[in-house]
Structure formats: structure tokens, C-alpha cells
Amino acid sequence: CVLLGGFRCFASWHSEMFLRADVNGWGLIDEGRMSRVDHYTWAANLTLSRFSRAKFAPQKGWEKSYGVHPDRPLLYALPKFDPRNVNFQYDPLMSGTEASRQWMIRNQLWTKHESMASGAEFATELWIGYQCTADQPACPVPQQDDQKWQCYGFSSSQEEHWCRDIGTDQCWEYAENDWSSTMADQGRDLGSSCA
């Protein structure tokens, strides 16, 4: 298939596609128009410095949108008469889109830069990242209005010296409470010297 002017045309279920994400105000700042780059494959160029939540929509409104299947939690716990119910832990079952993406990568049919989206009604927002992969962030990403310090309770091996020196540990940043307005919780002082 060749379009007028010699451009190649690609098959798709939709005539247009838009990327809606928190980086473009969910389509309010920039419409997020995407381009067809292959059969049933859409792309957009973005410059990101952090992870962003996103969905795809094949029209300017939200009548239809595409995202990822959420992990499925266990619906029923072990019964109370089973002694294992006290310590029973269950990792949510990876479902649909992510399970398929990982299978395609594991079998070397896709690279880590490729993914898929689902139009199921229960599909949730997907992550787009500055590393150009479909991997989810290792640490929780705060919402824009979630940039608040929280009080931290020391464990037996921690003290104020630990709080001063630790900085960032895994996903969390620790700092000594300087009692400034940025370390206040909606106008109330934090109850600890470490936040």
C-alpha cells in the first residue's frame, strides 16, 4: 500500500491515535497526536525526565481508551481453619498485557522497548519512562500534589545520626526535620526529628 506522494501506508484499527499522559495534561496541554510507524503500531517522540502515567485514545475524547491490565489480586484468602492462613502471602497474578509483553521479550520476539495496550474496560494507566522501556518504576512515583514529607519512626538500630547520614535508601529519601514549611504536614509539624 502506497499513499499519494509515495508514502507507505500501514493497516490499523483506528485512523488516528493520541497519547494522553500527565506530562501533557491528559491531552489538555498538547493533544498527543501519534504517527503510524508500522502495521497496528503507533509512535510519538517525547522527552521525559521521570516516569509518567499514560493511556492511549483513538479519538479526541475519552469514549474509548487503551491501557494495561492490572495485576489480579487473590479474591479469596485461605479459610480460618487452615493454620497457614496466618502467614499466607500471595503475589498478585500478572495478567494480560504485561504477561504477554514479558513472554514476547523472554522468547526474543520483542525488545524491552516494545509493548501492547488493551481496550478492556478495566484497563488502567500504563507507565512511560525516561529509559524508553515499558518497565514499571521500581519505586512508587508520587502524584504531583503528593510531594510532602512524612513522619518516620526510628527502629531500634536507628537514631538522629542515622537520619542525617542515610540520605536515600532504596525508594525513600530521609532527612532531619528542619521544621520548615516544606516539612510541615498540612500546617501541622511532623512528630519526629526525622522525615
N, C-alpha and C positions, 0 to 999 in steps of 0.2 A: 504494500500500500504506500503510495506516494502522494502527498498533498500538492496542491498548486504551488509552484515555486520550487519544487524539488525537495521539500521537507518530508521526512519519513513520518508516517502516522502509526500510532500504536492503538491496539484494542484496549478498551476499558469499559467497565460497567457504568461509569459516570463521565459526563462531558467536562466537568471541572471538579477540582478538589481544593479545599482550604485547610491550612494548618491553624488551629486555634490553640493558643497556649498562654500561660501567664506572662510570657515575655512580650507578647503583642496585644495584651489586654483582652485576650479571648476574642480577637477579631475586631475590637473597637479602635485600637491604635493603628493597626495595619491589618488589612484583610487576610494576609497569609496565603495568597494565591500560590498554588503549586503547579509544577510542569510535569507532563508525562515524559518519562525518560525510557520506558520500555513497556511491553505489554503488561497491563494491570499494575504498573509501577509508577508512583508519583514521587517527586523530589522537590525540596526547597533548600536554598542556601541560607544558613543562619550563622551568626557569630554569637557564641554563648560563653559565659564565664562561670556558669553554675548550672545545676540541674533545673529543669523546668517541667512542669506538668502540662500535658497537651492532649488534644483529641483532633480527629480529622472530621471534616464535614463536606459532603459533596454539593453543597449549596450555600448561599449566604446566610441562611438562618440555621436553626438547630433542629429541623424536622427529623433529620437523620444524622447520626454521628458514629464514628468508629473509635474504639479504644481497645483495651486488653481485658481478658477475662481475669477476674480477681482469683486469688488462691481460695480454695474451698475449705472452710473450717469443718471440723467434725461436728455433726449435728447432734449426736447422742454420746454422752460420756459412758464410762463403764458403770454398771449398776453398783449400788452401795454395798451389796453383799459380797462383791468381788474385792478382796483385800488390795489388789493393785490399783483401785480407784483413787487411793490417797496420793500416790506419786505418779499417776498416769499423765504423760505428756504426749501431745500429738502435734506434729508439724503439719500445718495446712497443706492439703493436696494441691500441687501445681496443676493448673487447669488450662486447657485450650491453647491460647495463643503462645504463652510462654513455654509450655511443654513442647509445642510444635517447633518453636524457634530453636530451643536448645537441642532437639533431636536433629534438626537440619544442620546445625553447627557441628554437633558431635559426629555426624556422618559426612562432614566436609562437603555438603551441598550448598551451604551459605557461609559467608564470613560473619564475624561478630557485628558488622555494620548493617546487616540486613534484618528485617523483622516483618511482622504482619500485624494487622489490626482486625478487629471483629465488629460487626454491626449489631451484635446481640444487645437486647435492651438492657442487660445487666453489665455491659462492658463499662469499665472505669477508665479514668485518665491514665495515659501512659507517660513514661519518663523519656525526655530527650536530654542528652547530656553534652557537655563540652568535649567529651572524648569521642564523640561520633559513634557510640555504640548504643544498643538497646538495653544494656545492663541497667538495673535499678541502682540507685545510690546506696553505698554501704552504710551510711549514717542517715538518720531521719533528716529531712530537709524542712526547716521551719517555714511556716507561712509568713507572708510579708509583715503581718501585724503580730507575729509570734516572737519577735526579737527581744524577749525580756529575760532578765536574769532570774534564776530561781534559787531559793534557799537550799543549801546542801548540808546534810547531816553527816558528820565525820564517822568513820568506822573506828574500831579500836586502835588500828595502826596509823591513823591519820590525825594530823593536828594542823594548826595555822601555818607552820613552816612548810608542810606538805602542800597546802593550798597555794602558798606564794610561789612555790617552785615547779609545780606539776604542769601548769600551762594547759595544753590539750592532751587528753588521754582518751584514746580510741575516738569516739564521736563527740565527746563533751569537752568544752572549754571551762576551766576553773580559774577563778581569780579571787583575791582577797576583797571583801566587801569594803569599798571606799565610801559608802554611804552617800554616793552622788545620786542625782536624779535618774541616771541611766540604770542604776542598780535598785531602783525602787519598784515594787510590785503594785501598780495602780495606786500610787500615792502612799503605800504603806512600806515602812522599812523592812528589809529582809531580816529574818530572825536569826541569822547566823553571821559569823565573820567570814564565811566562805560562800561564794555564789557560783 
